[in-house]
Amino acid sequence: MDLSNLAGLYPVLFLLITVLGLMTFFHYYINISRPAPGTTEWITRIMTKPKFTIFFKRHRMARRDILPMALITAVCAFLGFFKLGDLTAPESFHRFTSDRPSTVITLNNPTEIGGVMYYTGLWTGSYTLEFSADGVDWQRQNPKGDKESAMNQPYSDLFKWLYADVNEDNGPATYIRITADKTPLALGEIALYTKAGDRLSPDDFTSEAPALTDEQDLIPEAPSYMNSMYFDEIYHGRTAYEYLQGEKAYETTHPPLGKLIIAVGIQLFGMVPFGWRFMGTLFGVLMLPIFYVFLKNMFGKTEIAVCGTTLFGMDFMRFVQTRIATIDTYGVMFILLAYFFMYRYMTGSPEARFIKTLPNLALSGLFFGIGCACKWTVVYAGAGLLALFLLRLVMWGRYYKENEIPGYLGLLVKTLLSAFAFYIALPAVIYCLSYIPNGIIAGMRLKDGMLWNPDFYRLIWDNQTFMFRYHSQLEATHSYSSVWWQWITDARPILYYRSYPASGIKSSFAAFGNPLVWWGGFMAIIAMGFRFFLHKDGKALFILIGYLSQLLPWLFISRVVFIYHYFPSTLFLILALSHVLNTIWERGRGRYKLAVFGLTAASVFLFGAFYPVITGVPVSEIYTRYFLRWIPTAWPF
């Protein structure tokens, strides 16, 4: 029997085991939700019809919560920052200008150059690369394939180590000339290799442009995600750096705030991979204690808070997406905070003084506004927040009427005015303030009255119309694009990086979901629907509204979209799973602890099993092909 043929069945077997495990788990959940055998619980359910309410107890954190919350956060922080990116990279750049478009490197001894590696900087274009033995006759290095030149610097390859195309028939060279085909162009560092593959040391040459050869100790063995930008970092990380340099922002298809947050990390650590990824990873870690408190407030059990936060920490999407210098992380962070404070607002006592209800409402609006200034998709969260806010007003009105409490009309007016201030006026102010760096780059100054200058608001308006046209008219295609149902089924990851450092060894990572969390989470979302309609469960409705407000808009968007657009929805997938775990724990029948802790442990196990393809750790192709590619035609690692 040819065992290699059976090996191809392993991924399908693992998939089936996972699906069967989830079906068993939810079968147990359904059974445990029914009236307990041998009791009169079924009579009680018939006689006592459930009444919908949102006025349930908001549970407080306890001292015993501090250690598990800190431990989960610490572990996820270590995993998030470990091998996030190099702490060093070339940071001095030679700028090619119209009056000095070329520079020459002189070798101390004639050498046959077999390779050139270079680190790109700002601006796009290409370079002519030439070798000469005498400084008079120059041999141009020819591009391979459909490249424009032997050394190229397209927008998709900025702040990356790249290899130049070098002719095979070159003789010994003493001079190497690099000429920018357009200016300005910034180049960081040059590495020179002999025909034998040995890199020349700084003692072997001199350069007219010191910035091209002053950081030779920072040259890596080969380009990788650890030392170069990848995917949309070329837009957002680059733009963050441009803000710091006072250059005109390249990426203007999203509001500025997300890039400004990325710029904080660059300011702290420099224009290095760790620096441009730092803030996203930090925000990804900070989500965890917030999520823990959210779960504790909602369900009141340390065990559920621990398990739910662990599920969130072990989700692949949260892990991968927060380790890349893009703006999606910040949107999700502020969506989480906006819903957290909305939940606290909704669950406040209906008899509380009006002034005491304002802090949670104000904080929810504040974080909603900050999120909108990071990415427009946070506006979708606003629809859910509005629905929950209106639900709160209705329930307030019912409570006042049933208990014959006067003054509801006055309370309603004050609440609506406050909501306008917190959810419309405040976000508008935050949004406009986020454009201050753009105004400064355009030549305006705060001390000269920028905030009262019509040109400043014209700049903002022009960018809004540009963004709307861009996103509404975008007709681009992408090999890793996906649609909403592929997000629910976790069927189309987006591959961010792939390389082959050695024969049979692969380094790759993709953004997708932990199958247990996403498939189990969607089943839990369905359960929330039943919980609401059958049991009038207010917490289930809260989760449903949050989930649907994030997913439903994407059903009507025709432009190219990706699985990371599902990232905000994962917050509510895990809240729904936590609700299921809480029900199992409260019912307390059979091996309920095994079900709760078993699902959590299984998600941790899958995180470990898939760790290579969510971090880029080099691993045998056999492992990824026969153990991790559960959907062979769709999972690309």
N, C-alpha and C positions, 0 to 999 in steps of 0.2 A: 504493500500500500504506500502510495506517495504522500508522505505527511505534509509536504509543502502545499498540496492542494487543500488539505484540511486547515492549514494555517490561515487561509483566506477567510475561513468561517469564524475565526476568533472574534473579530470586531463585532460581527452580527450577534454572536453569542453574548458578548458583554452588554450590547444594547438591549437584548431580550431580557437578560437578567435584571437590568436596571428598570425596564418597563414593568416586568413582573413584580419586582420589589415594590414599586410605587403602587401598582394595582392592589397588591396585598395590603399595603399600608392604608390606602383609602378604603378598602373593603372593611378593614378593622375600624377605621374612623366612622364609617357609616353605621356599622353594627353597634359601636359603643355610643353613638348618638341616639339610638333608639331606646325606648323604655327598657329598664333593666328587667330581665326575666324574673318571674316570681314576686314581682312587686306591683303595687297599684299605681305606679307612675303614669301608665297610659291613661288611667282614669283622670288623674290630675291634669294631664295635658288637654284632655277633651273638655273638662269642666272649667279650666282656667285658660282662657284664650290670651296669647301673648299681646302685650301692648307696646307699641313702638315708643322708644324714648332715646334721647341723647344725653339725658341728665344722669349719667352713671358716675360712679366714684372714680376720681383720678388718683391713682395710687402713687405714693411717694417713694423716692429712693430710700434705701436703708443702708446702714453701715456695712452689712454683709454683701452689698452690691459692689462696693468699691474695688475689692480685690479681683473678682472675676472680670469686671469691666476693664480694669487696668491691665490685666493679664492678656485678654483678647486684643486690646489695643496695642500692647507692646509686641506681641507675636506678629500681628499683621503689619506693624511698623517695620519690624526687622525684615519680614518677607518683602515688603514694598520697597524699601530703600536698598536692599541687598542687590548688588550688581545692577543698580539703576542706570548707571552710565559713568563714564570716566570723569574724574574730578579735574583732569587737566586736558587741555587742547590748545592748539595755536591761537593766541589772542592778539598778536601783532600782525597787521595786514599791510601788504604793500598795495597802494592804490595806483593803478594805471590811469593816467590822465591824458587829455588830448595833446599836451605839450611834451609828455614823457610816456608814450604808449608802449615802450619796450625796455627791457633790461637784460643784462648779460651776466651769466655765471661763468667764471674762469676756473678751469681745473688746473691743479699744480702740475699734473702729468697727463699726457694724452691717454685717454681711456675709452674703450669701446662701451658705450652706454647701452645696456640691455633693457632698462626700464625706468620710468619716471612716475612717481606718485605725488599727488598734489592735494592741498586742502583748500577748498573753495571758500570764498567770503561773500560779501554783498554784491548785488547786481548780477545781471545775466549777460552772457555773451560767449565768446570763444577766444582762444589764443592760437597763434601760429608758433609752432615749436620747431626750432632749427638747430642743427649741429654744425660745427665748423672746426677744421684742424688748424687753420691759419688766421681766422677772423676776416677773411676776404670772400672765400667761396663757402656758401652755406647750403646745407642739404636739408630740405624741408621734410618734416615727418608727416607721413600721409595718414589720413583718417581711415579707419576700417568700417566696413558696412555702410550705413547711411548717415554716419556722423558728419557734422559740419566741419570739424577740424580735429586735429590730433589731441587737443586739449579743449574740452568744452565745459561751460559753466551755465547750464540751463537752470530755470527756476526750480526744477524738481531735484536739483543736486547741489543746493547751497549748504554750506557748513558740513561738507562730506569729504572724506578721503576718496579720491578717484585715481584710476590709472590712465596715463596718457598712452596713446598709440605710438609705438616706436618701430621704425623700419628695421627689418632683419638684416639688411645689407649695409648698415652703417660701418664706417671705419672708425679708427681712434679719433676722438674729439677732444679739443682743448677748450672750446667755447660753446656755450649753450645759450641761445637767445630765445626769449619769450616775448611775443608781441601781442598786445590786446587788439582784437579786430574791431572793438568798439569800446568806448570809455563813457563813464568810469567803470572800472572793474577792480575788485579787491581780491587778492590772493594771499593765503595765509602762510603756507610752507611748502617747500619742494624737497622731495626725497629722490636721490639718484642711485641707481643700481648698475652694477657691472653685468656683463654677459653671463657671468657665473651666478648672478643673483645676490652678490654681496653688496650691502649698502655702503656708499662712500661716507666717510666720517667728515665732520666739519673742518678737519685739518687738511682735507684733500682739495678744497676749492675756496674761492672767494666770490662775493656777489656784489654787484652794483646796488642791489636793493637788499640791505641787511635784514629786513623783515621777512624775506623769503627763506632765510637760512639761520635765523637766530634761535629757533626752538627745535633743533634737531633731536634733542632728547625726548621730545614728545611724539615722535613719529611712531605709530603702532606697527605691529607686524603685518597687519592686513586691515582693510576697512571692515567695520562691523557696526551693529546698532549701538555698541558700547562707546564708539568714538565718532559717530556720524548721526545726522538727522535721518529720520525715516517718516514715511507717510505724511500726514498734514502738519508735522512739525516744521516742514519747509515753509508753511504759511504763517502759523501762529507763533512759533519760536522765533522765526526771522523777524516778524513784525514787532514782537516784544523787544528785540534787540534794537530795531530801528527807532522805537520810542526812546530808548535810553541814549541813542546816538544823535537824537534830534533830526533824524531823517524822515522823509515822507513815508507814511505807513503803506506797505505793499498790500496787505490783506485788509480789505474794507468791506467784505461781504457779511461781516458780523459786527456787532457793536464792539467798542474798544475795551471794555473793562476786563474781559477774560485775558486778553493779551497783556494788559497792564499788570494783572496778577502774576502772570508768567514772568514778567520783567522783574518782579521783586526777587525771584530766585536767581535770575541772572545777575542782578545787582549784588546779591549776597555771595555767590560762588563764582561769578564770572561767566563768560559766554562759552560754557563747557556743557557737555551732555547732562551731567548731574545738575547743573545750574538751571538749564531750561526745563528740566523735568521735575525739579524739586517741589514747586508749589502744588502741582497736580497731585503728586504722591502724598504730600502733607495733607491736603484736603481730603484725599481718599482715606487716610488714616483717621482724620478727625470726624469723618462720617460715623465711625463705629461707636464711640461713646455717646454721640447724639442719638443714634439708632437704639442703643441700649436703654437710654433714659426714656425714649419714646415707647419702647416695648414695656418697660416697667410701669410707666404711667398708664398704659392701655390695659395691661393684663394683671399687673400687681405681683407677679411671681418671678423670683430670681431665676428659677430654672428655665422659664420660657424666654426671659430676657437674654440669658446666656446662650441658649440654643439658637434663638432667632438672630442674634448678633453674630454668632459663629457662622450661620448660613450666609449671612451678608458678607462676612469677611472671606469666606471660602468661595464666593461666586467669582467665576473667571472674568466676567465683564468688569466688575468693580476693580479687580486687581489689574487687569491689562490696561483698561482705559485710563486709570489714574496714573499710570507710569509713562504716559506719552504726553508730550507738550502740546495738547490741544485744549479747547475751551469747554468741551462737554462736561468735564468733571465739575466745573464751577456751577454750571447750570443745575446739575443734579444735587450738588451740595445745598444750594439755596432753595431748590424745590423741597428737599427734605426738611429744611428749617422752617419754610413757610407752612408746610402741612403739620409739622410738629407743634408750632404755636397756634395754628388754627384748631388743632385737636384740643389743646389746652383751653382755648377760648370757648369752643363749643361745649366742653364738659364742665365749664364753670357753673356755679350755682345760679339759678334763675332769679334768686332773691338777693344776689350780691349787688352792692352799690355800683352804679354805672362806672364810676371812676376806676374801680378795681378790675373791670373787664377790659379796660383800654390797653394795658401793657401787652397782653398776648395778641390782641388784634393788631396793635401797632407793629410789633415785631414780625408778625406774619406778613404784613404789608411791606415792611422794610426789606425783608429777605426776598420777597417776590420781586420788588423793584430792583434790588441788586442783581438778582438772577436775570431779569430782562435786559439789563445793561451788559450781561455777558453773552447771552444768546437769545434770539427771538423765540426759539421753541419753548422757552419757559412760559411764554404767554399761554400755551396750552394748559399749563398748571393753573393759570388764572381762572379758566373756565370751571375747573373742579373746585377751586377755592370759593368762587362766586356761588356755586350750587350749595356748598356746605354752609356758607354765610347765610344764604336765603333760608336754608333749612333751619338754621339756628333762630332766625327771626320768626319763622312760623311756629316753632316749638315754644319760643318765648310767649308769643301771642296766645297759644293754646293754654299754657300754664297760667298766665295772668287771668284768662277768662274762666278757667275751671276753678281757680282759687279766689275769684272775685277781687283781684288786686287792681287798684286803679293806677293810672299813669302810664299805661302801655304806649299810648300815642306819642307822648313826650319822649319816652325812652326810644321809640322807633325812630323819631326824627333825629335825635342826638346820635344814634347808632349809625344811621345812614350818612349823616354828615361826616362822622368819624371815618367810616369806611371809604368815602370819597377822598378824604385827606390822606389816608394811609395806603390805599390801593391805586389811586390815580394821580393825585397831586405829588405825593412823595416819590413814587417811581419815576414820574416825569422829571422831577428835579434831579434825582440820582442819574437818570439816563443822560440828561444834558451835561451834568458835571463830568461824566465819564469822557466827554469830548474835549475837555480842557487841554490835554496834551496835543490833540489834533489842531486846536486853535493856536497853541504856542508854536507848533511847527509851521503853521501857515502865516506866522509873523505877528500874531496878536499877543497882548500881554494882559494879565489880570490887573496889574496896577494901572493900566490905561483904560480900564473899563470893559474888558472882554465880555463879561457876562451881561453887559447892557448893549453890546454892539450887535446890530442886526446882521452883520456879516457872519458872526459866530453862529447864529441860529440858521442862517442860510446854508452854512457849511453842514450843519447837522441835518437839515432838511434834504439837501442834495444827496447826502449819504443814504438817507432812508429810501429815497426814490431809486437810487442805484441798487441798494440791497433788494428792494422789492422786485425790480426788473430782473435782477440776476437770478433770484431763486424761483421766480414765477416763469421765467423763459428758459431756464437751463435745460438743455437737451443732451447733455453729456451721457455717455455710457461708461460702465466700469465692469470689469470681469468679476468683481466680488460684490456687486450691488445685490440687493435683496428686497423683498417686499414683506409686508406686515405678517402674513401667515408663516413665512419662513423664520421670522423672529420668534413667534410663539412656539414653533416646533424646533427651534435651535438648529435649523437645517442649512443655513448659509453663513458660516463665519467669514469675517474679512481678514485675509492674510496680510499682516503688516510687514513681515520680514521673513526671508528665507535665504540661506546660504549653505554651501557644502564645504566645510573646512577641511575635510579629509574624505577619502574614498569610503563610502558606506555610512558616513556620518552626516547628520543634518542638524542645522541650527535654524529654528523657525518659531514664530509665535503668531497667534491670531486672536482676534476679539470675538468671543462667543460666550455662551452661558454654561455654568455647571449644570449638566443634564438633570441631576436630581433637583436642583433649585428651580430651574426654569420649567421643566415638565411637571414636577410636583407643585410648583407655584401656580401654574395655570389651572391645574386640577383644583387647587385650593381656591382660586378665583371663582371657578364654577360653584364650588361649595359655598362661597360667600353669597352668591345669588340665591341659592336655596335657603341659606341661613336667614337672609333678609325676608324673602317672600313667605317662608314657612314659620319663622320664629320672630319676625319683626326685629331682627338684630341690628341695632344702630351702629355698632362697631363694624359689622360686615358691610353695611351701606357706605360708611366712611371709606373703607378700603376700596370698594367697588367704584365709587365716584373718582377717587384718585387714580385708579388704574385706567378706567375708561377715558378720562380726560387726557391722559398721556398717549393712549393708543389710537382712539377713534379718529383724530385728525389725520393720521398717516394713511388711513384707508382711502382718503380722497386726494392725496398728493401724488401727482404723476411724475414729478422729477425724480432723478436717480437718488435713491436713499440706501442706507446701510444699516447693518444690524446694531451698530452702536446708538442709533436713534431710539432703540428700545431700552437703553440704559435707565432713563427715568422710571420706566414701568417696573423695573426690577425691584424698586423700593416697595411697591405694593404687592408684587408677587411674594416677597418675603414676609411682609405684614400679614398676608393671607395665610401663608404657611404657618406663621406663628399663631394665628387665630386657631388653626386646626390643631396645632400642638397643645394650645391652651385648653381646648375643648376635651381632648384626650386626657390631659392631666386632671382636669376638674371632674371628669366622669370617673376616673380612677378604677377602671375595671380591667381585669386580666393583666397582661404584661404591658401596662400602659407606659411604664418607665422605659422599658426596652424599645417600644415604638418611638418615643420622643427622642431618647438619646441615640437610638440606633440610626434614625434618619440623619441626625446631626453628624454622627461619627462617619456615616457613609459619605456625606458631602465632603468631610475632611479627607477621607481616603481618596475620593476622586480628584480633589485638588492636588494631592501628592502624586497621583498617577499621571495627571495631565500637566504637571509642573513644567516639564521640558517644553511643551508647545504653548505655554503662556509666558515663558521667560526667555526663550531662545537658547537654553542650555543645550550644548551639543549632545546628541544622543544617536544611537544606531537607528538607521532607517527601518530596520526590521521591527523595532519597538513601536515606532509611530505607525507603520503600515499595518501590523498585525495585532496591535493592542489598542491603539487610540483612534484609528480612522473608522469610527462606528458607522458613518454614512459615507462609503467610499467615493461616491460620485460628487459629494458636496463638501466634505471636510477636507481642506487642502493641505494639511500638515503631514 
